[in-house]
């Protein structure tokens, strides 16, 4: 039972890190698009 709880905790932590990285990348892409020089 302890192994299962540990596995669930590790999986949750990994999921949290992956979500945070995707969110940060999406925000960085948005800022890059918003601050890119416009072409005439």
C-alpha positions, 0 to 999 in steps of 0.5 A: 500500500505504501508503494502505491501511495508513493507511486501516485505521489511521484506520478502527480509530481511529474504531471504537475511539472509537465503541466507547468512547463507546457504553461510556461512555454505557451506563455513565452510563445505568446510573449514572443508573438506579442513583442515581435516586430511587425513587418510592413 
